[in-house]
Amino acid sequence: MTVLLADLKVEKEILAGFAGGVGPLVIAGMDEVGRGALAGPVTVGVAAVTVSLDTKAMGGLRDSKALSATRREGLEPKIVEWCDAVTADHASAEEIDEYGISAGLALAARRSWTQLVNSLGRVPDVLLLDGRDNWLSRAPHQLVQDMPALPQHIHLQIKADAQCASVAAAAIFAKVARDRLMAELDEQHPEFGWKKNKGYGAAVHRDALLTYGPTSYHRRSWNLTGGHNPNQGALL
């Protein structure tokens, strides 16, 4: 099966909607990883790119799930070079238990967004968000009220992680960041196999839960040993 490379078609369509596409536009793509894991954080990446009519997409960008771990790691430094800024941040398992998965995702997103704005020294003009639902408003207000505001223009795009270069870059960067974190946590709890399964519900992980019980990195409000996690929720 051929997997198409992500490009800047959608980003340039957004550019065309702003004063006829005159002048460059800073567009930030955003995506998340770790939503369905049993252990570890959720992580949200944001990648800001200055887009003009002649901007070229970075080569090799595609849906992060279609790439091997080695390929994602090889793309990471190229993503850092191509983007104006790229960041990733997390919400912990404890925060997911306290606030729910949707709020946890939004909290991680706002933390990553804060890093991005601080790095750029400005708020991007447009945020391009994967999916059909703007879940960013669900972050706990008391934790994000002093963070930089989101842009007025938020563009929702289904399958943006596979089609849009800015979102694909953010997704790959976030995936690499979370995978590294789970490999570090594996050194503390090697019995769960997190270096390989990254906290998802592989058989070795579920078997270890039955034997050893959950750690502080597990989402304890979830059905950890069963086949269905009621707190996972539908796709956002």
C-alpha positions in Angstrom: 0.0 0.0 0.0 1.4 3.4 -1.0 1.5 5.9 1.9 1.3 9.5 0.6 3.7 12.1 1.8 2.3 15.1 3.7 2.5 18.4 1.9 1.5 22.1 2.4 -1.7 22.1 0.2 -4.0 22.7 3.2 -1.7 25.2 4.7 -1.6 27.2 1.4 -5.3 27.0 1.1 -5.5 28.6 4.6 -3.0 31.2 3.4 -5.2 32.0 0.4 -8.1 32.8 2.7 -6.1 35.5 4.5 -6.2 38.7 2.4 -5.9 36.7 -0.8 -2.8 35.0 0.4 -0.7 38.1 0.4 2.4 37.8 2.6 3.6 34.9 4.7 1.5 33.4 7.5 2.8 31.5 10.6 0.7 28.3 10.8 1.1 25.9 13.8 0.2 22.3 13.3 -0.8 20.3 16.3 -1.3 16.6 17.1 -1.4 14.2 20.1 0.0 10.8 20.9 -0.6 8.4 23.8 -4.4 8.7 24.0 -5.1 5.0 24.3 -2.1 3.9 26.4 -2.6 2.3 29.8 0.5 3.9 31.3 2.5 7.1 30.7 1.4 10.5 29.7 -0.5 11.9 26.8 1.8 14.1 24.7 1.0 16.9 22.3 3.3 18.3 19.7 3.1 21.7 18.0 5.1 22.7 14.9 5.1 26.3 13.6 6.0 27.0 10.0 6.0 30.3 8.1 4.0 29.6 4.9 4.1 31.6 1.7 3.2 30.6 -1.8 6.7 29.3 -2.5 7.3 27.5 0.8 8.4 23.9 0.2 7.3 21.1 2.4 9.9 19.1 4.2 10.6 15.7 2.5 9.7 12.5 4.1 6.8 13.7 6.3 3.8 11.3 6.6 1.5 9.8 9.1 3.8 9.0 12.1 2.0 5.7 12.5 3.2 4.7 9.0 6.9 5.2 10.0 9.2 3.0 11.9 10.7 4.2 15.1 14.1 4.5 13.4 12.7 6.6 10.6 10.9 8.9 13.0 14.0 9.4 15.0 15.9 10.2 11.8 13.4 12.8 10.8 13.4 14.6 14.2 16.5 16.8 13.7 15.3 17.6 10.2 11.9 18.7 11.6 13.7 20.9 14.1 15.6 22.5 11.3 12.6 23.0 9.0 10.2 24.5 11.5 10.3 28.0 13.0 9.8 26.2 16.3 8.6 22.8 17.4 7.6 21.6 20.9 6.1 18.7 22.8 4.7 18.5 26.3 2.7 16.1 28.4 -0.1 15.5 30.9 0.6 12.8 33.4 -1.3 9.7 34.2 -2.3 11.2 37.5 -3.7 14.3 35.7 -5.6 12.1 33.3 -7.1 10.3 36.3 -8.0 13.5 38.0 -9.4 15.5 35.0 -10.2 12.9 32.3 -8.5 12.1 29.0 -10.0 15.0 27.0 -8.9 17.5 29.6 -5.5 15.8 29.9 -5.0 16.1 26.2 -6.0 19.8 26.3 -3.7 20.4 29.2 -0.7 18.9 27.4 -1.6 20.9 24.3 -1.7 24.2 26.2 1.7 23.4 27.8 3.2 22.6 24.4 1.6 25.8 23.0 3.1 27.9 25.8 6.6 26.5 24.9 6.0 27.3 21.2 4.8 30.9 21.8 7.8 31.5 24.1 10.2 30.1 21.6 8.7 32.1 18.7 8.2 35.3 20.7 4.7 35.6 19.2 1.4 33.7 18.8 1.1 32.0 15.4 -1.6 33.3 13.1 -3.5 30.0 12.7 -3.6 26.7 14.5 -4.2 23.6 12.3 -5.7 20.9 14.4 -6.1 17.2 13.4 -9.7 15.9 13.6 -13.1 17.4 13.6 -13.5 18.5 17.2 -11.8 21.4 18.9 -11.0 19.8 22.2 -8.6 22.5 23.4 -11.2 24.3 25.4 -11.5 21.3 27.8 -8.3 22.0 29.7 -8.7 22.7 33.4 -9.2 26.5 33.6 -7.3 26.9 36.8 -4.2 25.3 35.2 -4.2 27.3 31.9 -5.6 30.7 32.7 -2.2 32.3 32.8 -0.9 30.6 29.7 -0.7 32.3 26.2 -4.0 32.5 24.4 -4.8 30.3 21.4 -5.1 32.1 18.1 -8.5 33.3 16.9 -8.3 31.1 13.8 -8.3 27.4 14.6 -8.7 25.2 11.5 -9.9 21.6 11.9 -8.8 19.1 9.4 -9.6 15.4 9.3 -6.5 13.2 8.7 -4.3 16.3 9.0 -1.6 14.1 10.5 -1.2 12.3 7.2 -1.9 15.1 4.8 -0.6 18.4 6.3 3.2 18.8 6.7 2.9 21.0 9.8 0.7 18.5 11.6 2.8 15.5 10.5 5.9 17.2 11.8 4.2 17.9 15.2 3.0 14.3 15.4 6.4 12.8 14.6 8.1 15.1 17.1 5.6 14.3 19.8 5.8 10.5 19.1 9.6 10.6 19.4 9.4 12.6 22.7 6.9 10.2 24.3 8.7 7.1 23.1 11.9 8.3 24.7 10.1 9.0 28.0 8.5 5.6 28.0 12.0 4.0 27.4 13.3 5.9 30.4 10.4 4.7 32.6 11.0 1.2 31.4 14.3 1.3 33.3 12.3 1.8 36.5 9.7 -0.9 35.7 11.2 -3.3 33.1 8.6 -5.9 33.9 5.9 -4.0 31.9 7.9 -3.9 28.7 7.3 -0.2 28.1 10.5 0.2 26.0 8.7 -1.9 23.3 5.0 -1.4 24.0 5.2 2.3 25.0 2.6 1.8 27.7 -0.1 0.4 25.4 -2.1 -2.8 26.2 0.2 -5.5 24.9 -0.1 -8.9 26.4 3.1 -8.6 28.4 1.9 -5.4 29.8 -1.5 -6.7 30.9 0.1 -9.9 32.3 2.5 -7.8 34.4 -0.4 -5.7 35.7 -2.0 -8.9 37.0 1.2 -10.0 38.6 2.6 -6.7 40.0 -0.3 -4.3 40.0 -0.3 -0.7 38.7 2.5 1.8 39.2 2.2 5.5 39.7 2.6 5.9 35.9 -0.6 3.9 35.2 -3.9 5.5 34.5 -5.6 4.0 37.6 -9.1 5.2 36.7 -9.0 3.0 33.6 -9.9 -0.7 33.2 -6.2 -1.7 33.1 -6.5 -5.5 32.8 -9.7 -5.7 30.7 -10.2 -5.2 27.0 -12.1 -1.9 27.1 -11.2 1.3 28.8 -14.4 3.3 29.6 -12.4 6.5 30.2 -10.7 6.4 26.9 -13.6 8.1 25.2 -14.3 8.5 21.5 -12.0 10.1 19.1 -11.8 13.8 19.8 
